[in-house]
């Protein structure tokens, strides 16, 4: 997937790169492959399930205890995992989305009272980023890169989605809404980070051929397979993420949205709603316990 390609590129730049993954087996296989391809021994695996706030907190405590600096944090939610490097970069790839009207991941509320898709794709990365902010600030100039999607324009940012009190309706609605939340989070985060030397930007990788549809029924997967020849490869899809993470042209730019060709673009009107971004932030703080310290 995209996260693995991003990690590979960062490791080739001699970055100390930590892959934060749910699966130890798959994560270790990726680590060994990247080490062999780059000759960089500083590629490490750390287990993280962003769908669990307890896992996020444990992971963040370990990072703060073990790492002296963090130069780039890449939140790549929506696929299968996270990643980072040194500088130090973190990249995360996460579980696939759910389509309410078609077979796929079922609607699930976690033991922490959160809807699984929204916790994994948005709320977990929100908490992780906030827990690592002091380390990022101490490492400035540093960058936060949030992988969103052009599908954010079809999303809805309703705080009730986070706990499953309300459910977005329509094809791909949960995924689209998490990606809108990623862009809103980025804008509000950039506002709060102004003057710290830490930047935050969001991007779309475009339409990329990955394993994201693996939880869907055979009809959906067949249609996806037929469309593969017209999609970007994972390597091509990683370009905009890598650009935001390391390009000198992006230095000092914050709170922006980048297209898959690395050009600046305006996100949807909802994604530019500062009031909505603040409201989402406040609700996210409450649900993650950040508001109470």
N, C-alpha and C positions, 0 to 999 in steps of 0.2 A: 504493500500500500504506500500511500504518500508519506506517512511518517517514517517508514523505513528508508525511503529515498532521501528524505531530509536529513536523517541521522547519518546516512552514508556520506552525504556531501559535507556535513559538518566535521565528521571524523577525518575526511580527506584534508581538511584545513587544519588538522592537528588539534582540534578541540577535544577537551575532555568531555565526552558525550555520554549522558546517562539516559537509557531507555527505560521509561516507567511503564510497565505493562501488567496486564491482569494475569496472563499466562506465563508461568515460569518456563515451561518447555518451549513455547514459541518465542518468547523473549530471548532466552539463552541462545536459541538457534540463530536469531537475528544478530545478536551480539557477536557470535563466532564468525558469522558470514561477513559482517562489517569489519571486524578485526583482520580477517584474512585478506579482504579486498583492499584495505587501506594501510595495513601495517601499523595501525595505531592501537597500542595495547590499552589505552585509556578510554575504552568503550565498555560501559558497565550496565548491568541490569539491576533495577530496583522494582519491586512489585508494588503496584498501585491499581486500585479499582476506584475510579472517580465517581462511580455510582454509590459509593459508601463514604459518608463524611468521616467516619471513624478511620477508614483506610487513608483518606486524604490527610487527616491530621497526623497520623502515625508516620506517613511518608514525609510530610513537611518537617516534622521533628527530627527525623533521621538526616534529612538534607541539611538543616540548620546546624546539626551537631557535627556532621562529617565534612561539609564543604565550606571553604573560606570565601568563595565568591560565586556569583551566578551572573553571567553576562547576557545570556539569551534564554528566554522561556518561550517555548512553542507549545501552545494548546491546540492539538489537532484532533478535536473531538468529532465523532461521527463515523469513524472507521473502526480499527481494531487495536489501539495502543496509545503513549505520550513520549516526548524526547527532549534532550538538552545538551549544552556544550561549554568549552573555555577557549578564548573564553570558555565558559561552561554553558552548555545548552541543554535544555530539556524538551523532549518531544513526546507527546502522548497520542496514541491511537486508541480509539474507544469502540464499544459495541455498536452494532448497526441500529438503524431506525425501525420504527413500527408504522405500518400503514393500517389504520383502523378498519378499512373496508376490505382488506385483503389479508391472506395468511402472512404472518410475519411474527415479530416479537409481540407477545401478549401485553396488554395493559397490566402493569404491576406497580403496586405501592410497596416501597421498601420498609424494613422494620423501623427505619428512622422517620417514616411518614412522608416520604418523597416519591413522586412518580419516577420510575426507573429511567426512562428516556431523558427526561429533563434533568434529573440528577447527574446522569452520566455525561451528557453532552454540554450542559451549561453550568449547573449549580456546583458540581464538583470542581471544575476548572476555575470557577469564580472563587471558591474557598481556597483552593491551592494557590492561586495567584496572590490573593491577599495575605496568606500566611508567609509567602516568600518575598513580599514587598521590601521588607527591611534589608534583606540580603541583596536584592536587586539594587536598591538605592545606595547601599554601601559599595557596590561594584560599578556604579555609574561611570561612564555612559553605558546603559544597559537597555535591552529591548524586550518587549512582550509582543508576541505574534499570535493572534487568534485566528484560526482557520474557520471561516464561515462558509457561505455558499451563495451563489446567485439566487438560490431558492429562498433566501431570507425575505425576498420581496413578497412572497406568498404567505408569510408567517404572521402570527398574532402574538403579541406580548401580553399575556394575561397571567398575573401572578398566581391565580388559582390552578393553572396548569402544573405548577411546581409540586403541588401536593396531591394532584389527582382530583381535587374538588370539582374541577371542570375539565372537560376533555375536548381538544380541538377536533373539529370534524372535517372530513374530506380526505382525499388522497394525499399521503405524505405529510399531513398537517403537523404532526408532532415534530418531525425532523425540521420542517420549514420554520416552525416557531422557535425551536432551539437555536437555529442559525440567526434568526432575527435578534434573539436575546444576546447572542455572541457579539453582534455589531453594536447594540445598545450598551452593553457592558464595556466594550472597548472605548466608546465615545466618553462615557462617564469616567472611566478609569483614567483616560488621557487628561481629562479636565482636572482631576484630583492630583495627578502626577506633575502638573505643570511646574517647571522650575526645579525639578528634582534630578534631572539628567536621565530619567527613565522614560522611554517612549512606549506607546501601545498603538498597534495598528491591526486592522482586520483585513481579510482578503477572501477571494474566491479562487479555488484551484481550477474551476471550469468543470466540464463534464468528463469525468475520469473513470477509466475501466479499472475497478478494484473489486474486492469481495464483499462490498457493502450490502449486496442483495441476497446474501447466502441464507438468511433466515426466512425468505419469502417462498411462496408456493412455486410449483414448477412452471406455471404459465408466466408469472412475472419474471422468473429467472430466464425463461426461454426468450421473452421479449428483450430482456436486458442483454442476453448473449447475441441476439441478432443486431443490436445497436453497437456492439463493441467496436467493429471496424471504423466507426465514425467518432469514437471517443479518443481522448488523450490517454497515453500510457501513464502509469504511476510516476515514471520519471519526468514526463512532461508536466504532469499535474503538480509536481513538487516545486516547479520553477518559481511561482509567485511567493510561496512560503519562504524559500531560500533567499529570494530577493529582499523580502522584508526583514529577514533575520540578519543578513550580512552585508547588503549592498551599501556602499558609501553614499549613493544617491538618496537613500532613505534616512541617513543620519540627521537627527534633529526633527524629523517629521513625526507627528503624533496625532492620534485621533482620526486617522484617515482610513479609507476603504480602497483596496487595490483590486483591479481586475486580474484575470488569469494571465493576461499579457504583460503584467507588471505596471500597467498604467493606472493613474489615479482616476477614480470614478465616484459619482454620487451614489450612495446606497439609496434604498427606498425612502419615501417620505416618513414612514413610521420609524425607520432606523435613525432618522435625523431629528426625532422629537426629543428634545432635551428634558422636558418634563417627564415623559414616559421613561427615559433612561434613569432619571433620579428615582422615580417611583419603583422601578424594577430593582435598582440597587438597594434601596431601603428594605424591600421585601426579602431580597436575597440575604442581606445582613441578618435580618431577623431569623430566617429559617436555618442559617448556618451557625447562629450563635455569635457572630461577629459584633452585632450591635451591643451585646452585653459584655464584650471583652473576652 
